[in-house]
Amino acid sequence: QVQLVESGGGLVQTGGSLRLSCAVTGTFFGVDTMGWYRWAPQKQRELVANVTKRGTEHYADFVKGRFTISRDDAKNMVYLQMNSLKPEDTAVYHCNVEIWTGIIVSPYWGQGIRVTVSS
């Protein structure tokens, strides 16, 4: 059974930094696109950033220049380095990974990790 385990969230002041990590565990054949989404109160889910298997990165406009996504395929990990954090970055961040289980590629979600940026 595939599981995504996130870590690294917490409380930080405006302008601070956090690094989120997501570990993919279980039995699977491969990992495709890896990314991060966020849910803020009274807002829709937003794609923050993702990175393809070939290393192509995509960022939402509201994090460009501040956040950096990276992946370690040897460890089946994806990271999100968040710098210059703003109060509007406060949200629950979810790891999302497309996983090849041998039959199809399916999206899997982490349980979510809270990031709070105080003003």
C-alpha positions in Angstrom: 0.0 0.0 0.0 1.4 3.4 -1.0 1.5 6.2 1.6 2.8 9.7 1.5 4.2 11.1 4.7 4.7 14.9 5.0 6.9 16.7 7.5 8.4 20.1 8.1 5.4 22.4 8.7 4.9 24.7 11.6 4.6 28.3 12.7 7.0 30.9 11.3 7.1 34.7 11.2 6.7 36.8 8.1 9.8 36.6 6.0 10.9 33.3 7.5 11.5 29.9 5.9 10.3 26.4 6.1 11.1 23.2 4.3 8.4 20.7 3.6 9.3 17.0 2.9 7.2 14.2 1.5 8.2 10.6 1.6 6.6 8.0 -0.7 6.5 4.6 1.0 5.1 1.2 0.1 5.2 -1.0 -3.0 5.1 0.6 -6.4 6.9 0.5 -9.8 7.7 4.2 -10.3 7.0 7.8 -9.5 5.9 10.4 -12.1 5.1 14.0 -11.3 5.5 15.1 -7.7 4.0 18.3 -6.4 2.5 20.3 -3.6 -1.0 21.8 -3.2 -2.4 23.9 -0.5 -5.8 24.6 1.1 -6.4 27.9 2.9 -9.6 28.7 4.9 -12.4 29.8 2.6 -10.3 29.3 -0.5 -10.1 26.7 -3.2 -7.3 24.2 -3.5 -4.3 25.7 -5.2 -1.4 24.1 -7.0 1.8 25.5 -5.5 4.4 23.7 -7.5 5.2 20.4 -9.2 8.2 18.7 -10.8 8.0 16.1 -13.5 10.0 12.9 -13.7 12.3 14.7 -16.2 12.8 17.5 -13.8 10.6 20.2 -15.3 9.4 22.5 -12.6 6.2 24.5 -12.6 5.3 27.2 -10.0 2.2 29.1 -9.3 2.7 32.8 -9.8 2.2 33.6 -6.2 5.3 31.6 -5.1 7.6 32.2 -8.0 11.0 33.5 -6.8 10.2 32.4 -3.2 9.6 28.6 -3.2 11.7 25.9 -4.8 10.6 22.4 -5.4 13.0 19.5 -5.7 12.9 15.7 -5.7 15.2 12.9 -4.8 14.2 9.8 -6.9 16.6 7.6 -5.1 14.8 8.2 -1.8 11.3 8.8 -3.3 11.1 12.2 -1.7 9.9 15.6 -2.8 10.7 18.8 -1.0 9.4 22.3 -1.0 11.7 25.0 0.2 9.7 28.0 1.2 11.4 31.4 1.7 10.1 34.9 2.3 6.9 33.5 3.7 3.9 35.7 3.9 0.7 35.5 6.0 -1.2 34.6 2.9 0.9 31.5 2.6 -0.9 30.1 5.7 -2.6 26.9 4.7 -2.6 23.2 4.9 -0.1 21.9 2.4 -0.6 18.5 0.7 1.9 16.4 -1.2 0.6 14.9 -4.4 2.4 12.3 -6.3 1.5 10.3 -9.4 2.5 6.7 -8.9 2.8 3.9 -11.3 1.5 0.8 -9.6 2.1 -1.6 -12.5 -1.2 -1.1 -14.2 -2.0 2.6 -14.2 -0.7 5.9 -13.0 -2.7 7.2 -10.1 -2.5 10.3 -8.0 -1.8 9.9 -4.3 -2.2 12.5 -1.5 -0.5 13.1 1.8 -2.5 13.7 4.9 -1.6 17.4 4.9 0.7 19.5 7.0 -0.1 22.9 8.4 1.9 26.0 7.7 1.1 29.2 9.7 2.8 32.5 8.9 2.3 35.1 11.5 2.4 38.8 10.7 
